[in-house]
Amino acid sequence: MSGHKGTYSVLVFLLVSACMVRVWGVQEPSFHVGDEGLHIPAAIEYRETGHANPDHYAHPPLKYHLLNASMKVWGDNPAGWRMRNVIFGSLSVAVLFLIGIELFSSVRVAGLAAAFLAFDPLHLVLSRSTFDEIPTVLFFLAGLYALIRYLKGSAGYLPLAGLFFGLAVSMKWYFVISLAAVTLFALLATAQRDGRRWLRVADIVSACIIIPVTIYLIVFIRWFDRGYGIWEFIQMQFDAYREFQFVQAANVNPALAGAGMPWEWFVRPLLTIRTLGSEGEFMRVLAIMSSPLVWLLVLPSMTFMVYRIVRTGEYLANPSLVPIVFMCTYLPMLFIHRPMFLYSAISCLLPAALAVSYTAITLADSFKRPLWATSVIMVVFLAWSAYVYPLTTGFSVKKSVYAPLFTVTGSSNSR
Amino acid sequence: MLSCDFVFPKTRKYRYRDGWVAALSLSVLILVLAVLSDKGERNRRIAVSPLYAGVSMMADALKLWESQGMRGRVLVLFDRRLNADSTGGADLPASMLRETAENYVYVAYRKNIVRKVYHVIPDASWSDVEHNLTGNPYVERRGGGFRLTIEGMPVHIQRLQGLPVIDEPVLLIINQDLWDNGVLRHVAGLMKSGVLRSDIVLVAGRAPEEILQVLH
């Protein structure tokens, strides 16, 4: 991160901003909203018995350990339920910024990408709830950052990469294929540069596979407390995978399913709202929504990035990780035999934000005054973010102000 | 144009020797596997002395297992029905579950008394069971029997001749009304030969004492 004037100031500014917009009013609503009614009792039950009721047994249990830790610090109250995601969501912004710096050596690309994530309405609303996607994304980001640092010459980061990748897969399985892909990328990149050094290959494979597997096993410790052995654990993983094939959208949340399937995420604006209260001209809602200003640019931007990489011929250069991670996270969701809901799009947002930012800054640089053009992009984005922010917080808003948005997106009401 | 780091730096001198991450992580993985495997086995509670008893109803078994401090066990259930109905119980904490004739196996699972079930079906009922389970997408065909999971609890369903060798003592419970003495003598033979080992044998039915004598 050296050599970038003001980099640390931008990092701190982004981190503080991300934290403020996430923590402001996080105690409201004071009751369980949406899946909080599953996650919180499940965490308590997991602590008591090692079972995940009323949630599904097939999810890796790190989420329960972290939620219990959060409730131990802040209590079994709205702050205790949600502070885990407030902190991890804010840190995700900072880590994305650091990745942007490592990949593009540009504060503007990194800063804009981090701002996209910091004020993304979906990331905001999930960061103020108990959704597992927020810690999952942070851990994968942190692992990716550590791996990039390793590839750039800092050997001490390799086990850290393994640690964070392990934590990511111990939350949810979103990044399993991406992890395989970045492992292969790291192996090929190292082989291209250093030749065949088998011990180095063993190091990378260990960090990206053995350490994550070890951590994955450790987080199941309460499950082993119930008398199970290692072979039963392996069988249980197959059972879990098999059970996911039978998840029906209608049984989970029909309204959320109607909010947009994966193929729609980056091609049309999406919005589903949960009304918390209504009084005269005012209402309080929580919106699960895409941010059209950024999301509709994801696929063109990713195409542009791939074009730039192909043109340079540097397929194994670090920026290639952006489309690789995006494709390996997004494409499986298009074809997997189970319904995927809009909140899962969070897992695609980190490479998406980097690609859109890279494209936007490249465009801005084609103007005579690139900084001025960058500022215009930032102002437009922040104005949009300020407009939708109250919808992600459950704050009271005037209905007429948001009626056009609801009309355009054809929003649906979730439970 | 944008300044992009599209090439790797050429300097690649790590301060550490190659291979140390592999060696360390492999050692830790082996240690973790050993510890967790041992932890699982240590958490299985077996009766201090063998217990052969009659119970008036199958569901009474749950209280008896609890009183004996059973935990993490394999259950071998000789009955027509599994009695692991989770309806209405899946959303409740284990401490709030109340056992009934239809759900006592499920409650035993949620209370960590039972971790896996071998459900032995009387031959006379097998064709019904086979008909009910064949084609059910949640159920796998395994050998001559079936396998399914209930909230993660593995349940193997088979006839007596399909019962595999179980390499640990099991909780055994028999619904006497569904089995004739010939079959029960066969079970007794399995127990004597060590193919089936059990520390708590429960029999529910009209004359459990007679059957217990056969099994003992």
Interface residues (C-beta under 8 A of the other chain):
Chain A: P41 I44 E45 E48 T49 G50 H51 N53 P54 Y57 A58 E102 L103 F104 S105 S106 V109 L151 K152 G153 A155 G156 L158 P159 G162 A189 R193 D194 R197 L199 R200 A202 D203 V205 S206 A207 I210 I211 V213 T214 L217 I218 F220 I221 F224 D225 R226 G227 Y228 G229 I230 E232 F233 Q235 M236 D239 A240 E243 F246 I309 T312 E314 L316 A317 N318 P319 Y358 I361 T362 D365
Chain B: M1 L2 S3 C4 D5 F6 V7 F8 P9 K10 T11 R12 K13 Y14 R15 Y16 R17 D18 G19 W20 V21 A22 L24 S25 L26 V28 L29 V32 L33 L36 S37 K39 G40 E41 N43 R44 R71 G72 R73 A90 D91 L92 P93 A94 S95 R110 K111 N112 R115 K116 P137 Y138 T149 E151 G152 P154
